[in-house]
Amino acid sequence: MSLAEWLYEAGIGENRAALVSRGVIWKARIELESTRPRVDAVLDARLIDKTTKLIAFDGGGEALCDHLPKALTQGAKLRVKIVREAIPEPGRAKLPKAVPSDEPLSDGPSLLDRITATGLPIRTLRAHEPDALEEAGWSEVLDEAITGEIVFSGGALRLSPTPAMALFDVDGSGNLDALAVAAAHAVARAIERHGIAGSIGVDFPTLAGKGARNAVAEAIDAALPQPFERTAVNGFGFLQIVRRRTRPSLPELLRADLIGAETRATLRQLERLPPPPPTTHMVTRNIARRLAQQPSWTAELARRIGGVTEFTSARD
């Protein structure tokens, strides 16, 4: 494949998109069916606590709202626009962020709306067709997101999302100057591929000369699309990048609910089996439990494959 195109798949429990060029995934995006409120949604809310900037939406849910009018009193109604979706974290998720707005009510653009807005061709995938996502390396990208292990020519990256920042650690052998430049390109590609934003730290090998450190910074500038800000590479090999954060990265999304991700992947596999559909399918106890909690998922699978599959799990 020479020209870039989006592959889009309306899955069970999630929608998927991958920007593919030359047979390689450059961007991978997943939109959960539960993603609400979305970025750029315009919603009615009321002010719960002016000190903490906490608001509650009329339809349920809470957010933090910046730039509140001084005259607004507690309990007052207001209309807001979402500027950042909820960010999953260990413990409790970061609440969505909003700002006051006078725009018409809106759900905000879906994943399909967002990729359509890029102007690039979109190919909508069907379950009975060859698996173009998998051919481009979809499972490998998801594995990168979950494990944090990202291999590049001459070395490897270890990605560790934390509440404070996403950290990349560079590992490899041979000439350190060449390794660091190659790693800079790999980091930039991984940031784009996984939709990583906010504060990002990269721990390169310690580089002796200023010229070598500048070459690494220049490699980041060349490979990572604007807008972003960055520091120089310091004497210990550390560089920080800051990108505007509007939604969770793929690693954050998947790691926040590994069982959910595994369950949806299982449904994707079953949807693609040639007919007739299996009457029973063995899954882990965790997946069986999740499917029992999500009857709409199994109902949608039955609708798509034209038959009911019973899920069983081995007992301990």
C-alpha positions in Angstrom: 0.0 0.0 0.0 1.6 3.2 -1.1 -1.0 5.9 -0.2 -2.1 6.6 3.3 -5.7 5.5 4.2 -7.7 5.0 7.3 -9.0 1.6 8.0 -12.2 1.8 10.1 -14.1 -0.9 11.9 -17.3 -0.6 13.9 -16.7 -3.3 16.4 -18.7 -4.7 19.4 -18.1 -2.4 22.4 -15.6 -0.3 20.5 -14.8 1.3 17.2 -11.3 1.0 15.7 -9.3 3.1 13.3 -5.8 2.8 11.9 -3.9 5.1 9.6 -2.0 2.8 7.3 0.7 3.7 4.8 3.1 1.3 3.0 1.5 -1.6 5.0 2.4 0.0 8.4 0.1 1.4 11.1 1.1 5.1 11.8 -1.8 5.9 14.1 -4.0 3.4 16.0 -7.2 4.7 17.7 -9.9 3.0 19.7 -13.2 4.6 20.7 -15.1 2.8 23.5 -18.9 2.8 23.3 -18.9 4.2 26.8 -16.7 7.3 25.8 -18.8 10.2 27.1 -18.5 13.1 27.1 -16.3 13.4 24.0 -14.0 16.3 23.2 -15.9 19.3 21.7 -19.2 18.1 23.1 -21.4 21.0 24.3 -23.5 20.1 27.3 -25.7 21.8 29.9 -24.5 21.5 33.5 -24.7 23.1 36.9 -22.1 24.3 39.2 -21.5 22.0 42.2 -18.5 23.6 43.9 -17.0 26.9 42.7 -13.8 26.4 44.8 -12.9 23.1 43.1 -14.6 24.1 39.8 -16.7 21.0 39.9 -19.7 20.8 37.6 -22.4 18.1 37.1 -24.0 17.4 33.7 -27.8 17.3 33.3 -27.5 13.8 31.9 -25.2 12.6 34.6 -21.4 12.7 35.2 -19.1 15.4 36.4 -16.2 17.5 35.1 -13.9 20.3 36.1 -14.6 23.7 34.5 -12.0 26.4 34.0 -12.7 30.1 33.4 -15.9 30.1 35.4 -17.6 33.6 35.3 -17.1 35.4 38.6 -20.8 36.1 38.9 -21.7 32.4 38.7 -23.1 31.1 42.0 -23.1 27.6 43.3 -26.0 25.6 41.9 -26.3 27.9 38.9 -26.8 26.4 35.4 -24.3 26.9 32.6 -23.4 25.5 29.2 -19.9 24.1 28.7 -17.7 22.6 26.0 -15.5 19.6 26.7 -11.8 20.3 26.1 -10.4 17.0 27.6 -12.0 13.7 28.1 -11.7 11.6 31.3 -8.3 10.1 31.7 -8.1 6.7 33.3 -5.6 6.3 36.2 -5.0 3.8 38.9 -7.6 4.5 41.6 -9.8 7.2 40.2 -9.9 8.6 36.7 -9.1 12.2 36.1 -12.4 14.0 35.4 -13.1 15.6 32.1 -12.2 19.2 31.6 -14.6 21.9 30.3 -14.9 25.6 29.6 -18.0 27.8 29.4 -19.6 27.9 26.0 -22.6 29.5 24.2 -22.5 27.0 21.3 -25.4 24.7 20.4 -25.7 21.4 22.3 -23.6 18.7 20.6 -22.3 15.2 21.4 -18.9 16.1 19.9 -17.3 14.3 17.0 -17.0 10.5 17.0 -13.9 8.6 15.9 -15.4 8.3 12.4 -16.1 12.0 12.3 -12.5 12.7 13.4 -10.8 10.6 10.8 -13.2 11.9 8.1 -12.1 15.4 9.0 -8.5 14.5 8.1 -9.5 14.3 4.4 -7.7 11.1 3.9 -9.4 8.1 2.3 -11.4 5.8 4.6 -11.9 2.1 4.0 -14.7 0.6 6.2 -13.9 -3.0 7.0 -16.4 -5.9 7.2 -16.0 -9.1 9.2 -16.4 -11.3 6.1 -13.5 -9.6 4.3 -9.8 -10.3 4.7 -8.5 -8.8 8.0 -6.7 -5.7 6.7 -6.2 -4.4 10.3 -4.4 -7.5 11.3 -2.4 -7.6 8.1 -1.1 -4.1 9.0 -0.1 -5.2 12.5 -3.1 -4.3 14.7 -2.4 -7.0 17.3 1.3 -6.0 17.5 0.3 -2.4 18.2 -2.1 -3.4 20.9 0.6 -5.6 22.4 2.9 -2.6 22.4 0.3 -0.5 24.2 -0.3 -3.1 26.9 3.3 -4.3 27.5 5.1 -1.1 26.8 7.8 -3.0 24.8 8.5 -1.3 21.5 11.3 -2.6 19.3 13.1 -0.6 16.7 16.2 -1.2 14.5 19.2 -1.4 16.9 17.3 -1.1 20.2 14.1 -1.1 22.1 11.9 1.3 24.1 10.0 0.6 27.3 6.9 2.8 27.6 5.6 3.4 31.2 2.5 5.6 31.5 2.3 7.2 34.9 -0.1 9.8 36.4 2.6 12.5 36.0 3.9 11.7 32.6 4.5 9.0 30.0 8.1 7.7 30.2 10.2 6.2 27.5 13.4 4.3 28.5 15.8 3.6 25.7 17.8 0.4 25.6 20.3 -0.9 23.0 23.9 -1.5 22.2 26.6 -0.2 19.8 27.4 3.4 19.1 25.4 5.4 21.6 25.1 8.5 19.4 23.5 6.5 16.6 21.3 4.6 19.0 20.0 7.8 20.6 19.1 9.3 17.1 17.4 6.1 16.0 15.5 6.0 19.4 14.4 9.6 18.9 12.7 8.6 15.6 11.2 5.5 17.3 9.8 7.6 20.2 8.2 10.1 17.8 6.6 7.3 15.8 5.3 5.6 19.0 3.9 8.9 20.3 1.9 9.3 17.1 1.0 5.7 16.8 -0.4 5.5 20.3 -1.8 9.0 20.6 0.3 9.9 23.6 0.0 13.5 24.8 0.5 15.6 27.9 3.9 15.4 29.5 6.3 12.9 28.0 9.8 12.1 29.3 12.5 10.3 27.3 15.5 8.8 29.0 18.2 8.5 26.3 21.7 7.1 26.8 24.0 9.6 28.4 25.6 11.4 25.6 29.0 13.1 26.0 29.0 15.9 23.5 26.6 18.8 22.9 26.6 18.0 19.2 25.2 14.5 19.9 22.5 15.8 22.2 21.5 18.4 19.6 21.3 15.7 17.0 18.8 13.8 19.2 16.7 17.0 19.7 16.7 17.7 16.0 15.6 14.1 15.3 12.6 14.6 17.5 11.8 17.9 15.7 12.0 16.3 12.3 9.9 13.2 13.2 7.2 14.4 15.5 4.5 16.6 14.0 3.8 20.0 15.6 2.4 21.3 17.8 4.6 20.4 20.8 7.1 21.9 23.1 10.3 20.2 24.3 13.4 20.8 26.4 16.9 20.2 25.3 18.6 16.9 26.1 20.3 17.4 29.4 23.6 16.0 30.5 22.0 12.9 31.8 20.2 12.1 28.5 16.8 13.2 29.6 14.4 15.1 27.3 10.8 16.2 28.0 8.1 16.8 25.4 4.7 18.4 26.1 1.7 17.9 23.8 -1.8 19.2 24.3 -3.8 16.4 25.8 -7.5 15.9 24.8 -8.1 12.2 25.4 -6.5 9.1 26.7 -3.7 7.4 24.9 -4.1 3.9 23.6 -1.9 2.5 26.4 -3.9 4.3 29.0 -7.2 3.2 27.5 -6.2 -0.5 27.3 -4.4 -0.8 30.6 -7.3 0.7 32.5 -9.4 -2.3 31.6 -7.4 -5.2 30.4 -10.2 -7.7 30.7 -12.5 -5.4 28.7 -9.9 -5.1 26.0 -9.4 -8.9 25.9 -13.1 -9.5 25.8 -13.7 -7.2 22.9 -10.7 -8.8 21.1 -12.3 -12.2 21.6 -15.6 -10.9 20.2 -13.8 -9.5 17.2 -12.2 -13.0 16.5 -15.6 -14.7 16.8 -17.2 -12.3 14.5 -14.7 -13.1 11.8 -15.0 -16.9 12.0 -16.5 -18.5 8.8 -20.1 -19.7 9.2 -21.7 -21.6 10.8 -21.1 -19.8 14.2 -19.9 -22.0 17.0 -22.6 -23.0 19.5 -20.1 -22.9 22.4 -16.8 -21.1 22.9 -14.3 -21.5 25.7 -13.1 -18.3 27.4 -11.4 -17.4 30.6 -13.5 -16.9 33.7 -12.7 -13.2 33.7 -14.0 -12.9 30.1 -17.1 -15.0 30.9 -17.8 -12.7 33.8 -17.4 -9.6 31.7 -19.7 -11.0 29.0 -22.3 -11.8 31.6 -22.1 -8.1 32.7 -22.5 -6.9 29.1 -25.4 -8.8 27.6 -25.7 -6.2 24.8 -22.3 -7.4 23.5 -23.3 -11.0 23.2 -26.7 -10.0 21.7 -24.8 -7.9 19.1 -22.5 -10.8 18.3 -25.5 -13.1 17.8 -27.1 -10.5 15.5 -23.9 -10.2 13.4 -23.1 -13.9 13.1 -26.6 -15.1 12.8 -26.6 -17.5 15.8 -26.2 -17.6 19.6 -22.9 -18.7 21.0 -22.7 -19.9 24.6 -19.6 -18.9 26.5 -18.1 -21.4 28.9 -15.0 -21.3 31.1 -12.9 -23.9 32.8 -13.6 -24.2 36.5 -10.7 -24.0 38.9 
